[in-house]
Amino acid sequence: MVWVAREPVSTPAQIKFAALPAVSSLSEVLSSYSSVVVTGGSSGIGKSFIELLAKLKPSLTFCNLSRRKPDINVPELKLRHFPCDLAKSAEIDRTFSEVVAYLKEIAPTGRILLINNSGFGAYGHFPEPSLQHQLEMLDVNIRAVVQLTGVYHNLLRRWAEV
Ligand SMILES: NC(=O)c1ccc[n+]([C@@H]2O[C@H](COP(=O)([O-])OP(=O)(O)OC[C@H]3O[C@@H](n4cnc5c(N)ncnc54)[C@H](OP(=O)(O)O)[C@@H]3O)[C@@H](O)[C@H]2O)c1
């Protein structure tokens, strides 16, 4: 969401707000990116991310990490699926090597965008539906996000030349 001040401002909070630089559009932000690593592109919001970003920048290369393969109907979509159960730490490490090898070949320059999207919830009285479900939820929603960000961090920084 982008907020734009239309009237002269007076309160300190508004003055501070008005001094903020203009927010770039998503298309502008994407201009320096060549590839996207997304988790959970097989459905819902993750799938919509791929569809939207591919529409905004068709040259983007997508690497999807999820258990199911995405079924996305976008012409000439550059998408590679890396089967990965994010509840399993070893699978994140294994797919990282595969993703790096793939991107080095397909998109060796340009920035890489990491979208940590995979996740799920639980409903009912704790520990419904099961303790196993609760623990897997922590693994996917929290541990995997920290692990992915940590494992990909150097790669994202190096390729971004920051
Ligand atoms: N929709 C909402 O209103 C809402 C609200 C708040 C937060 N969120 C969060 O937004 C994210 C996307 O939600 P959504 O509505 O798009 O959910 P969704 O349609 O159920 O999609 C969830 C995605 O997460 C992936 N995923 C689940 N467990 C995984 C695992 N063990 N390993 C790898 N990938 C796994 C699934 O892929 P596979 O099954 O193929 O593995 C799927 O692509 C989730 O993190 C969710 O918690 C959603």
The ligand as a Tripos MOL2 file, in Angstrom:
@<TRIPOS>MOLECULE
LIG
   48    52     1     0     0
SMALL
NO_CHARGES

@<TRIPOS>ATOM
      1 N1         -4.6090  -17.1890    2.9990 N.am      1 LIG1
      2 C1         -4.6460  -16.4580    4.1050 C.2       1 LIG1
      3 O1         -5.6450  -15.8270    4.4630 O.2       1 LIG1
      4 C2         -3.4150  -16.3280    4.9650 C.ar      1 LIG1
      5 C3         -3.4460  -15.5470    6.1170 C.ar      1 LIG1
      6 C4         -2.3040  -15.4080    6.8900 C.ar      1 LIG1
      7 C5         -1.1330  -16.0390    6.5230 C.ar      1 LIG1
      8 N2         -1.1270  -16.8000    5.4150 N.ar      1 LIG1
      9 C6          0.1400  -17.4530    5.0630 C.3       1 LIG1
     10 O2          0.4510  -17.1890    3.7020 O.3       1 LIG1
     11 C7          1.1150  -18.3180    3.1480 C.3       1 LIG1
     12 C8          0.3730  -18.8060    1.9040 C.3       1 LIG1
     13 O3         -0.9730  -19.0780    2.2650 O.3       1 LIG1
     14 P1         -2.0030  -19.6910    1.2390 P.3       1 LIG1
     15 O4         -3.3410  -19.2160    1.6460 O.co2     1 LIG1
     16 O5         -1.5630  -19.4250   -0.1500 O.co2     1 LIG1
     17 O6         -1.9070  -21.2330    1.6060 O.3       1 LIG1
     18 P2         -2.0500  -22.5450    0.6730 P.3       1 LIG1
     19 O7         -2.8620  -22.2740   -0.5390 O.co2     1 LIG1
     20 O8         -2.4880  -23.6300    1.5980 O.co2     1 LIG1
     21 O9         -0.5570  -22.7960    0.2020 O.3       1 LIG1
     22 C9          0.4090  -23.1600    1.1190 C.3       1 LIG1
     23 C10         1.6760  -23.4750    0.3830 C.3       1 LIG1
     24 O10         2.6390  -23.8690    1.3630 O.3       1 LIG1
     25 C11         3.2860  -25.0210    0.8850 C.3       1 LIG1
     26 N3          3.6970  -25.8880    1.9720 N.ar      1 LIG1
     27 C12         2.9710  -26.3260    3.0100 C.ar      1 LIG1
     28 N4          3.6640  -27.2170    3.7320 N.ar      1 LIG1
     29 C13         4.8640  -27.3480    3.1040 C.ar      1 LIG1
     30 C14         6.0080  -28.1440    3.3180 C.ar      1 LIG1
     31 N5          6.0900  -29.0160    4.3440 N.pl3     1 LIG1
     32 N6          7.0450  -28.0220    2.4830 N.ar      1 LIG1
     33 C15         7.0030  -27.1700    1.4350 C.ar      1 LIG1
     34 N7          5.9560  -26.3880    1.1760 N.ar      1 LIG1
     35 C16         4.8820  -26.4990    1.9980 C.ar      1 LIG1
     36 C17         2.2700  -25.7520    0.0270 C.3       1 LIG1
     37 O11         2.9710  -26.5110   -0.9480 O.3       1 LIG1
     38 P3          2.9130  -28.1200   -1.0360 P.3       1 LIG1
     39 O12         1.6460  -28.5800   -0.3910 O.co2     1 LIG1
     40 O13         3.0050  -28.4110   -2.4910 O.co2     1 LIG1
     41 O14         4.1500  -28.5730   -0.3030 O.co2     1 LIG1
     42 C18         1.4920  -24.6240   -0.6020 C.3       1 LIG1
     43 O15         2.0270  -24.2590   -1.8470 O.3       1 LIG1
     44 C19         1.1910  -19.3690    4.2500 C.3       1 LIG1
     45 O16         2.4220  -19.2640    4.8990 O.3       1 LIG1
     46 C20         0.0670  -18.9750    5.1720 C.3       1 LIG1
     47 O17         0.2970  -19.4050    6.5060 O.3       1 LIG1
     48 C21        -2.2150  -16.9650    4.6300 C.ar      1 LIG1
@<TRIPOS>BOND
     1     1     2 1
     2     2     3 2
     3     2     4 1
     4     4     5 ar
     5     4    48 ar
     6     5     6 ar
     7     6     7 ar
     8     7     8 ar
     9     8     9 1
    10     8    48 ar
    11     9    10 1
    12     9    46 1
    13    10    11 1
    14    11    12 1
    15    11    44 1
    16    12    13 1
    17    13    14 1
    18    14    15 2
    19    14    16 1
    20    14    17 1
    21    17    18 1
    22    18    19 2
    23    18    20 1
    24    18    21 1
    25    21    22 1
    26    22    23 1
    27    23    24 1
    28    23    42 1
    29    24    25 1
    30    25    26 1
    31    25    36 1
    32    26    27 ar
    33    26    35 ar
    34    27    28 ar
    35    28    29 ar
    36    29    30 ar
    37    29    35 ar
    38    30    31 1
    39    30    32 ar
    40    32    33 ar
    41    33    34 ar
    42    34    35 ar
    43    36    37 1
    44    36    42 1
    45    37    38 1
    46    38    39 2
    47    38    40 1
    48    38    41 1
    49    42    43 1
    50    44    45 1
    51    44    46 1
    52    46    47 1
@<TRIPOS>SUBSTRUCTURE
     1 LIG1         1 GROUP 0 **** ****
